[in-house]
Amino acid sequence: HTGGNRAEAAKILGISATTLWRRLKEEAN
């Protein structure tokens, strides 16, 4: 079930990446 773990990791990374982008955009503005 390594694929499932990878999917979960990708989800977590994706969420953190989007939150970081939003914070950076807010700080830029």
N, CA, C and O atoms as a DFTB+ gen file, in Angstrom:
116 C
 N C O
     1  1       0.839      -1.209       0.000
     2  2       0.000       0.000       0.000
     3  2       0.872       1.256       0.000
     4  3       0.505       2.280       0.577
     5  1       2.008       1.163      -0.643
     6  2       2.884       2.343      -0.686
     7  2       2.224       3.458      -1.485
     8  3       2.377       4.635      -1.159
     9  1       1.487       3.087      -2.534
    10  2       0.822       4.099      -3.360
    11  2      -0.120       4.948      -2.522
    12  3      -0.170       6.167      -2.684
    13  1      -0.873       4.305      -1.622
    14  2      -1.796       5.060      -0.776
    15  2      -1.040       6.050       0.093
    16  3      -1.454       7.200       0.242
    17  1       0.074       5.599       0.669
    18  2       0.862       6.508       1.507
    19  2       1.368       7.679       0.680
    20  3       1.374       8.822       1.138
    21  1       1.794       7.382      -0.550
    22  2       2.292       8.466      -1.412
    23  2       1.177       9.458      -1.691
    24  3       1.404      10.668      -1.683
    25  1      -0.021       8.958      -1.938
    26  2      -1.152       9.850      -2.223
    27  2      -1.415      10.752      -1.021
    28  3      -1.649      11.951      -1.175
    29  1      -1.375      10.174       0.167
    30  2      -1.613      10.980       1.373
    31  2      -0.525      12.031       1.534
    32  3      -0.815      13.183       1.857
    33  1       0.723      11.641       1.311
    34  2       1.837      12.588       1.431
    35  2       1.668      13.710       0.416
    36  3       1.892      14.878       0.735
    37  1       1.273      13.359      -0.809
    38  2       1.080      14.371      -1.852
    39  2      -0.019      15.338      -1.432
    40  3       0.093      16.546      -1.640
    41  1      -1.080      14.800      -0.839
    42  2      -2.180      15.674      -0.394
    43  2      -1.673      16.651       0.654
    44  3      -1.936      17.850       0.571
    45  1      -0.943      16.136       1.646
    46  2      -0.427      16.998       2.719
    47  2       0.514      18.054       2.132
    48  3       0.430      19.233       2.476
    49  1       1.407      17.616       1.243
    50  2       2.356      18.557       0.643
    51  2       1.612      19.596      -0.179
    52  3       1.942      20.781      -0.132
    53  1       0.612      19.160      -0.929
    54  2      -0.165      20.089      -1.756
    55  2      -0.857      21.135      -0.903
    56  3      -0.858      22.319      -1.238
    57  1      -1.452      20.691       0.214
    58  2      -2.154      21.629       1.091
    59  2      -1.164      22.639       1.665
    60  3      -1.435      23.840       1.672
    61  1      -0.014      22.157       2.148
    62  2       0.977      23.060       2.738
    63  2       1.497      24.032       1.683
    64  3       1.735      25.203       1.979
    65  1       1.672      23.547       0.454
    66  2       2.179      24.404      -0.622
    67  2       1.178      25.514      -0.914
    68  3       1.566      26.671      -1.076
    69  1      -0.109      25.172      -0.985
    70  2      -1.121      26.188      -1.286
    71  2      -1.193      27.212      -0.159
    72  3      -1.313      28.409      -0.417
    73  1      -1.120      26.751       1.082
    74  2      -1.183      27.680       2.207
    75  2       0.023      28.616       2.181
    76  3      -0.104      29.805       2.471
    77  1       1.192      28.080       1.835
    78  2       2.394      28.916       1.766
    79  2       2.234      29.962       0.678
    80  3       2.588      31.125       0.874
    81  1       1.697      29.550      -0.480
    82  2       1.489      30.496      -1.586
    83  2       0.547      31.614      -1.150
    84  3       0.788      32.788      -1.430
    85  1      -0.531      31.234      -0.459
    86  2      -1.495      32.256      -0.026
    87  2      -0.832      33.233       0.938
    88  3      -1.027      34.444       0.832
    89  1      -0.054      32.710       1.874
    90  2       0.623      33.593       2.843
    91  2       1.587      34.529       2.120
    92  3       1.656      35.718       2.428
    93  1       2.336      33.981       1.148
    94  2       3.294      34.805       0.411
    95  2       2.561      35.892      -0.363
    96  3       3.003      37.041      -0.400
    97  1       1.443      35.530      -0.981
    98  2       0.681      36.519      -1.751
    99  2       0.160      37.612      -0.830
   100  3       0.220      38.793      -1.169
   101  1      -0.353      37.222       0.334
   102  2      -0.877      38.216       1.276
   103  2       0.237      39.151       1.737
   104  3       0.038      40.362       1.833
   105  1       1.412      38.582       2.023
   106  2       2.533      39.410       2.478
   107  2       2.987      40.346       1.361
   108  3       3.348      41.495       1.619
   109  1       2.967      39.854       0.112
   110  2       3.392      40.675      -1.028
   111  2       2.460      41.876      -1.181
   112  3       2.905      42.988      -1.464
   113  1       1.162      41.636      -0.991
   114  2       0.191      42.723      -1.132
   115  2       0.299      43.658       0.074
   116  3      -0.432      44.645       0.158
